[in-house]
């Protein structure tokens, strides 16, 4: 019996330059959204903010990532095992996780202000503990909320998106890639229903990686990640459109309700 080839010998696939352009535009939109966020008076709904829908680009990143993963790996599983896949994803994602936590730890005490109520009372040992846990990307408990924003990753808030990226990758590699087209369609439908239900519950919480008591946020993030994994697996099953519809529901139905900081 032949053993799977190492991940390093997998032949590269054609590169889609257009996707790089879309990724760049989405990244700029997120940066601009946060730049103007501080000048908005309506911080709950962002009605007076320039580029007040830039956060939707994060949902676009989920769907784009799902498509790219499916395109890259769907037809390679005969030459690659689960460990090869996980190793490639770790090499791609984990260095940025570690770098983000290190920078967050180094600059932690330089951001003291009334915006972060817990920062001044946080001892160095506690900050270092949060940083160490952050290297693993595991969400910290509420007792380690060192900034007072109820974040999953207080030293690097945006790391929540990488956490759910890992969730989607694991679902894809271990389960969803094996689904037939019929089961993929069912899963897309269920993910869309979960997104719709979460949004129509009118959660007044942000989808920015916060440990909120309102379960709608977790349900919404779960459906986003699930939709991303579905889109991954559907790339070779001609279900890309259905996966995008489900992810699109997560993007647009969560739009009107955001948590005031």
C-alpha positions as CSV (number, residue, x, y, z in Angstrom):
1,X,0.0,0.0,0.0
2,X,1.4,3.3,-1.0
3,X,1.7,6.0,1.6
4,X,0.4,9.5,1.0
5,X,2.9,11.9,-0.5
6,X,4.3,14.6,1.7
7,X,2.5,17.9,1.5
8,X,5.6,19.5,0.0
9,X,5.4,17.5,-3.2
10,X,1.8,18.4,-4.1
11,X,1.8,20.1,-7.4
12,X,0.8,23.8,-7.3
13,X,-2.5,24.8,-9.0
14,X,-3.2,27.8,-11.2
15,X,-3.3,31.1,-9.3
16,X,-6.4,33.4,-9.4
17,X,-5.0,36.9,-9.4
18,X,-8.6,38.3,-9.2
19,X,-9.0,36.7,-5.8
20,X,-6.0,38.5,-4.5
21,X,-7.5,41.7,-5.7
22,X,-10.8,41.0,-3.9
23,X,-8.9,40.0,-0.8
24,X,-7.0,43.3,-0.9
25,X,-10.1,45.4,-1.4
26,X,-11.9,43.6,1.5
27,X,-8.9,44.1,3.8
28,X,-8.8,47.9,3.0
29,X,-12.5,48.1,3.7
30,X,-12.1,46.6,7.2
31,X,-9.2,48.9,8.0
32,X,-11.1,52.0,6.8
33,X,-14.2,50.9,8.8
34,X,-12.2,50.8,12.0
35,X,-10.4,54.1,11.3
36,X,-13.7,55.9,11.0
37,X,-15.3,54.0,13.8
38,X,-13.8,56.3,16.4
39,X,-15.3,59.4,15.0
40,X,-18.9,58.0,14.8
41,X,-21.4,59.3,17.4
42,X,-23.8,56.5,16.7
43,X,-21.5,53.7,17.8
44,X,-24.3,51.2,18.1
45,X,-25.7,51.3,14.5
46,X,-23.0,53.4,12.7
47,X,-25.6,55.4,10.9
48,X,-23.4,58.5,10.8
49,X,-20.1,56.7,10.0
50,X,-18.3,56.8,6.7
51,X,-17.9,53.3,5.2
52,X,-20.3,52.0,7.9
53,X,-20.6,48.5,6.4
54,X,-16.9,47.6,6.2
55,X,-17.2,44.9,8.7
56,X,-19.1,42.8,6.2
57,X,-15.8,42.2,4.5
58,X,-14.9,39.8,7.3
59,X,-17.8,37.6,6.2
60,X,-16.5,37.8,2.7
61,X,-13.2,36.6,3.9
62,X,-14.9,33.5,5.4
63,X,-16.5,32.6,2.1
64,X,-13.4,33.4,0.0
65,X,-11.3,31.3,2.3
66,X,-13.8,28.4,2.0
67,X,-13.6,28.5,-1.8
68,X,-9.8,28.7,-1.8
69,X,-9.5,25.7,0.6
70,X,-11.9,23.6,-1.5
71,X,-10.2,24.5,-4.7
72,X,-6.7,23.8,-3.3
73,X,-7.5,20.4,-1.5
74,X,-10.6,18.8,-2.8
75,X,-8.9,16.6,-5.4
76,X,-5.7,16.0,-3.3
77,X,-6.9,13.7,-0.6
78,X,-5.6,10.6,-2.3
79,X,-2.1,12.0,-2.0
80,X,-2.5,13.7,1.3
81,X,-3.6,12.6,4.8
82,X,-5.3,14.6,7.6
83,X,-1.9,15.3,9.3
84,X,-0.5,16.8,6.0
85,X,-3.5,19.0,5.7
86,X,-3.3,20.2,9.3
87,X,0.4,20.8,9.1
88,X,0.0,23.0,6.0
89,X,-2.8,25.0,7.6
90,X,-0.7,25.4,10.9
91,X,2.3,26.7,8.9
92,X,0.1,29.1,7.1
93,X,-2.0,30.5,10.0
94,X,-0.2,29.9,13.3
95,X,2.8,32.3,12.8
96,X,0.4,35.2,12.5
97,X,-1.4,34.1,15.6
98,X,1.8,34.1,17.6
99,X,3.1,37.4,16.2
100,X,-0.3,39.1,16.9
101,X,-0.3,37.9,20.5
102,X,3.4,39.0,21.0
103,X,2.7,42.5,19.7
104,X,-0.5,42.7,21.8
105,X,1.5,41.8,24.9
106,X,4.3,44.2,24.1
107,X,1.9,47.1,23.5
108,X,-0.7,46.2,26.1
109,X,0.2,48.8,28.8
110,X,0.6,51.5,26.2
111,X,-3.1,51.6,25.3
112,X,-4.4,52.6,28.8
113,X,-7.5,54.7,28.5
114,X,-11.1,54.8,29.7
115,X,-12.0,52.7,26.7
116,X,-10.3,49.7,28.4
117,X,-11.5,49.8,32.0
118,X,-9.7,46.6,33.2
119,X,-6.3,47.4,31.8
120,X,-4.8,49.4,34.7
121,X,-5.7,46.7,37.2
122,X,-4.2,43.9,35.2
123,X,-0.9,42.5,36.7
124,X,1.9,41.5,34.4
125,X,1.6,37.8,35.2
126,X,-2.0,37.8,34.2
127,X,-1.2,39.5,30.9
128,X,1.5,37.0,30.2
129,X,-0.9,34.1,31.0
130,X,-3.4,35.6,28.5
131,X,-0.6,35.8,25.9
132,X,0.5,32.2,26.5
133,X,-3.1,30.9,26.1
134,X,-3.4,33.2,23.1
135,X,-0.6,31.4,21.3
136,X,-2.8,28.3,21.1
137,X,-5.8,30.4,19.9
138,X,-8.0,28.9,22.5
139,X,-10.6,31.4,23.8
140,X,-9.8,32.7,27.2
141,X,-12.4,32.5,30.0
142,X,-14.2,35.7,31.2
143,X,-12.0,35.7,34.3
144,X,-9.0,36.6,32.0
145,X,-10.8,39.6,30.4
146,X,-7.9,41.9,30.8
147,X,-9.3,44.8,28.7
148,X,-13.0,44.8,29.8
149,X,-14.5,44.1,26.5
150,X,-15.5,40.5,27.0
151,X,-13.2,39.4,24.2
152,X,-12.2,35.9,23.2
153,X,-8.6,37.1,22.6
154,X,-8.0,40.3,24.6
155,X,-4.4,40.8,23.3
156,X,-5.4,40.5,19.7
157,X,-9.1,41.0,19.2
158,X,-9.2,40.1,15.5
159,X,-7.8,36.6,16.3
160,X,-11.4,35.5,16.7
161,X,-11.6,35.2,12.9
162,X,-8.7,32.9,12.7
163,X,-10.3,30.8,15.5
164,X,-13.3,30.2,13.3
165,X,-11.1,29.7,10.3
166,X,-9.6,26.8,12.2
167,X,-13.1,25.5,13.1
168,X,-14.2,25.6,9.4
169,X,-10.9,23.9,8.3
170,X,-11.4,21.1,10.8
171,X,-15.0,20.5,9.8
172,X,-14.0,20.4,6.2
173,X,-11.1,18.0,6.6
174,X,-12.7,15.6,9.0
175,X,-16.3,15.5,7.9
176,X,-17.8,17.8,5.3
177,X,-15.5,17.0,2.4
178,X,-16.9,13.4,2.5
179,X,-20.5,14.6,2.0
180,X,-22.4,13.9,-1.2
181,X,-23.9,16.7,-3.2
182,X,-27.3,16.1,-1.7
183,X,-26.0,16.3,1.9
184,X,-24.0,19.4,1.0
185,X,-27.2,21.0,-0.2
186,X,-29.0,20.1,3.1
187,X,-26.1,21.5,5.1
188,X,-26.1,24.8,3.1
189,X,-29.9,25.1,3.8
190,X,-29.5,24.5,7.5
191,X,-26.6,26.9,7.7
192,X,-28.7,29.6,6.0
193,X,-31.6,28.9,8.4
194,X,-29.2,29.2,11.4
195,X,-27.9,32.6,10.0
196,X,-31.5,33.9,9.5
197,X,-32.6,32.7,12.9
198,X,-29.6,34.3,14.7
199,X,-30.1,37.6,12.9
200,X,-33.9,37.8,13.4
201,X,-33.4,37.3,17.1
202,X,-32.1,40.9,17.0
203,X,-29.0,40.3,19.0
204,X,-27.6,43.6,20.1
205,X,-24.1,42.2,20.2
206,X,-21.2,42.6,17.9
207,X,-19.8,39.8,15.8
208,X,-16.3,40.9,16.8
209,X,-15.1,38.0,18.8
210,X,-16.8,38.9,22.1
211,X,-17.8,36.4,24.8
212,X,-21.4,37.6,24.8
213,X,-24.1,36.0,27.0
214,X,-26.5,36.2,24.0
215,X,-26.2,32.9,22.3
216,X,-27.2,34.4,18.9
217,X,-23.7,35.6,18.3
218,X,-22.2,32.1,18.7
219,X,-24.9,30.7,16.6
220,X,-24.2,33.2,13.9
221,X,-20.4,32.7,14.0
222,X,-21.0,28.9,13.9
223,X,-23.2,29.2,10.8
224,X,-20.6,31.5,9.2
225,X,-17.8,28.9,9.8
226,X,-20.1,26.1,8.7
227,X,-21.0,27.9,5.6
228,X,-17.3,28.5,4.9
229,X,-16.6,24.7,5.2
230,X,-19.6,23.9,3.0
231,X,-18.3,26.3,0.4
232,X,-14.9,24.5,0.6
233,X,-16.4,21.1,0.0
234,X,-18.8,22.3,-2.7
235,X,-16.1,23.7,-5.0
236,X,-15.8,20.4,-6.8
237,X,-19.5,19.5,-6.4
238,X,-20.9,22.5,-8.4
239,X,-22.6,23.9,-5.3
240,X,-20.5,27.0,-4.9
241,X,-23.5,29.2,-5.5
242,X,-25.5,27.5,-2.7
243,X,-22.5,27.9,-0.4
244,X,-22.3,31.6,-1.2
245,X,-26.0,32.1,-0.7
246,X,-25.7,30.6,2.8
247,X,-22.6,32.7,3.6
248,X,-24.3,35.8,2.1
249,X,-27.2,35.3,4.5
250,X,-24.8,35.4,7.4
251,X,-23.2,38.6,6.0
252,X,-26.3,40.6,5.3
253,X,-28.7,39.4,8.0
254,X,-26.3,40.3,10.8
255,X,-25.8,43.8,9.5
256,X,-28.3,45.9,11.4
257,X,-27.6,44.8,14.9
258,X,-24.2,45.7,16.5
259,X,-23.2,46.1,20.1
260,X,-22.4,49.6,21.4
261,X,-18.9,49.7,22.9
